[in-house]
Amino acid sequence: MSDKTSNQMWGGRFAAGPDAIMEAINASIGFDKRLAAQDIAGSRAHAAMLAATGIISDSDAEAIREGLLTVLSEIERGEFAFSTALEDIHMNVEARLKEVVGEPAGRLHTGRSRNDQVATDFKLWVRDQFDAFEQGLLALIRALVGQAEAGADWVMPGFTHLQTAQPVTWGHHMMAYVEMFARDLSRVRDARARMNESPLGAAALAGTGFPIDRHMTAQALGFDRPAANSLDAVSDRDFALDFLGAASICAMHLSRFAEELVIWSSAQFRFVALSDRFSTGSSIMPQKKNPDAAELIRAKIGRIFGANVALMTVMKGLPLAYSKDMQEDKEQVFDAADNLMLALAAMDGMVRDMTANVANLEAAASAGFSTATDLADWLVRETGLPFRAAHHVTGALVAMAERKGCDLPDLSLEDMQSVSPAITSGIFDVLGVHNSVASRLSYGGTAPVRVREQVARWKEILG
Ligand code: ARG
């Protein structure tokens, strides 16, 4: 298929073929074959435009169109012989097109370059990934809203510093992640809208003297408009960085939740049981049920954020316009996208399948003097103490309970009054965890009614 002594695309200027090492470092076909469908879609749009503008004949365009469909089906059937000598997907497709349709194939590359071609192909691929990212997030958000609805009034400990702080509701905790993944969703939609400009027709870097119609190709490929500056169009990889940025933040969110699931499913916490479908056993310890999916999700941030740093570093300091450095963009994004989609799907499955241990959650919520703040608030409300003084009184009561080895509601009224004579039996109403969460009615607070409002809002958004 290829002429080893000199390249069939630019052999005119070359007396010798490349060194084997040159070919090895230069070739991208090993990975950019993933762009085959996008490459062929781009070429079809370009050929149709070349005919519509009279740059090539209708019969040549028709031959190219049919030939490209043949090449596509060869690739889809796994019958295409990818060649490293042909370097990348663009030249592999064009060379095969030449074999299939002959002379008209040589007219396809009129008024374009591999520089606008690769930018277009990669954008189309990343755009699909933004769409898959959006769907993955929506599925996960649905799963979380479902958990929140089921457990809007289950009580669990809320933590700061991973120390028991105040009781919260399970639904409130789930809805916190809904907010995080909703911000991811907004980043994805924002970036998807921003990136949807077509590089095709920017040619090598300066545009072209042929009377091409970039609006026509942009529209055919589903872009909102052609990119306005040809130098920028061929050298922009912001869309890939936007993807990796949004993916990194989302992976960070996934990692935080995964960490909680690892902790919650441990024998020491037993807040949740993960399903058998999303756990593994141990080859030696028969009792083990390991949260491997959660651990792997926790780890995915490593390669996803790594890809972000890698591509940012590749792009840093590159002069305009295209440089071959930019060929290093694809593998990073491919790997990050594959792993992000997998992590989102695994988290979605785990969340749908997990069972909260409501009794353990409530027992843990009651431990650790979690309603001490409620006690202090009661002193402020009922006895008029300034909050700072109430904090002090409550601290003394916590110390007393700790000495006696009991919880706050187990102290007697006499015990309480020995610290502050103004305390009455009404105090016991606020020491229970259900009363505590029910009282947190401020907007965005953990009270079950507030959680149900948020669940209803989200169900309406999700439709
Ligand atoms: N394989 C190249 C890439 O991925 C395609 C563009 C090559 N352009 C060039 N002028 N060498 O970036």
Boltz pocket constraint, residues with backbone or C-beta under 6 A from the ligand:
constraints:
  - pocket:
      binder: B
      contacts: [[A, 26], [A, 28], [A, 32], [A, 87], [A, 88], [A, 114], [A, 115], [A, 118], [A, 322], [A, 323], [A, 324], [A, 326], [A, 327], [A, 328]]
      max_distance: 6.0
